[in-house]
Amino acid sequence: MPSLKPEDLINTTWSGKINVPDPVDAEMEFRHDSLFTYIGEDLVETSSFKIKGDTLILQKINGMSSCDQQPADYKYTIEDDVLKLEALNDNCAERKSAFLNDGFKRIK
């Protein structure tokens, strides 16, 4: 598998399901250094993000989850236009359980 680069995520949009607490359709939009999570037309969470190697570092700015603003580390992989996130270090159980193993399909 080729090594990942920040450009693999920046200015992309991904569609999949997240648990809130039951699975719902969602989209994640990565901009320059911000991640916007939508359920339908509703923006439900805004986070900043950084990429170090194959680690995505998320930090909540605002939104509906009970997560605080502690950074969270996720290993990310992209294969066949599917983004998968695996928690490495996240103190927020709600966010940790939101990401399903199915991943997110790239739509943009």
C-alpha positions in Angstrom: 0.0 0.0 0.0 1.5 3.4 -0.9 2.2 5.8 1.9 -0.5 8.4 2.7 -0.1 12.1 2.2 -2.1 15.0 3.6 -3.4 15.6 0.1 -5.2 12.3 0.3 -7.8 13.9 2.7 -7.6 17.7 2.2 -10.5 19.0 0.0 -12.3 15.6 0.0 -15.8 14.5 1.0 -16.7 11.0 2.3 -20.0 9.3 2.8 -20.9 6.5 5.2 -22.6 5.7 8.4 -21.8 6.9 12.0 -23.3 5.7 15.3 -25.1 8.5 17.1 -25.8 6.1 18.9 -27.6 4.2 16.1 -26.2 4.1 12.5 -27.2 7.1 10.4 -26.0 8.3 7.0 -23.4 11.0 7.3 -20.8 12.9 5.3 -17.4 14.1 6.4 -15.9 17.0 4.5 -12.2 17.7 5.0 -11.1 21.2 4.2 -7.7 22.8 4.7 -7.4 22.0 8.4 -11.1 21.5 9.4 -13.4 18.5 9.3 -17.1 19.1 9.0 -19.5 16.2 9.8 -23.1 16.4 8.4 -26.1 14.3 8.9 -28.4 15.1 6.0 -28.2 18.9 5.5 -27.3 19.5 9.2 -23.8 20.3 10.3 -23.5 18.3 13.5 -19.8 18.6 14.4 -16.8 20.8 13.5 -13.3 19.6 14.3 -9.8 20.7 13.4 -7.4 18.1 12.1 -3.8 17.5 11.5 -2.1 14.6 9.7 1.2 13.0 10.8 2.1 10.0 8.7 -0.9 7.6 8.8 -2.3 9.3 11.9 -5.3 11.7 11.8 -5.4 14.0 14.9 -8.9 15.3 15.5 -9.8 18.1 18.0 -13.5 19.1 18.4 -14.3 22.7 17.9 -18.1 22.5 18.4 -21.0 20.2 17.8 -23.5 17.8 19.2 -21.2 15.2 20.7 -20.3 15.3 24.4 -16.5 15.1 23.5 -14.3 17.7 25.0 -11.5 19.5 23.2 -8.8 16.9 23.9 -7.0 15.8 20.8 -7.8 12.3 19.5 -5.5 10.1 17.4 -6.9 7.8 14.7 -5.0 5.6 12.2 -6.4 6.2 8.8 -6.3 4.1 5.7 -7.6 4.7 2.2 -8.1 1.7 -0.1 -10.3 1.6 -3.2 -11.6 5.0 -2.3 -12.8 3.9 1.1 -11.5 5.8 4.2 -11.3 3.8 7.4 -10.5 5.2 10.9 -9.2 3.2 13.8 -8.9 4.8 17.3 -5.4 4.9 18.6 -5.9 7.3 21.4 -9.3 8.9 22.1 -10.7 9.6 25.5 -14.2 10.3 24.1 -16.2 7.0 24.0 -18.9 8.7 21.9 -16.6 9.6 19.1 -14.7 6.3 19.3 -18.0 4.4 18.8 -19.2 6.7 16.0 -16.8 5.3 13.4 -18.0 2.0 12.0 -15.7 -0.6 10.4 -17.4 -0.2 7.0 -15.6 3.1 6.5 -16.5 6.0 4.3 -16.7 6.0 0.5 -15.1 9.0 -1.3 -17.7 11.1 -3.1 -15.6 14.1 -3.9 
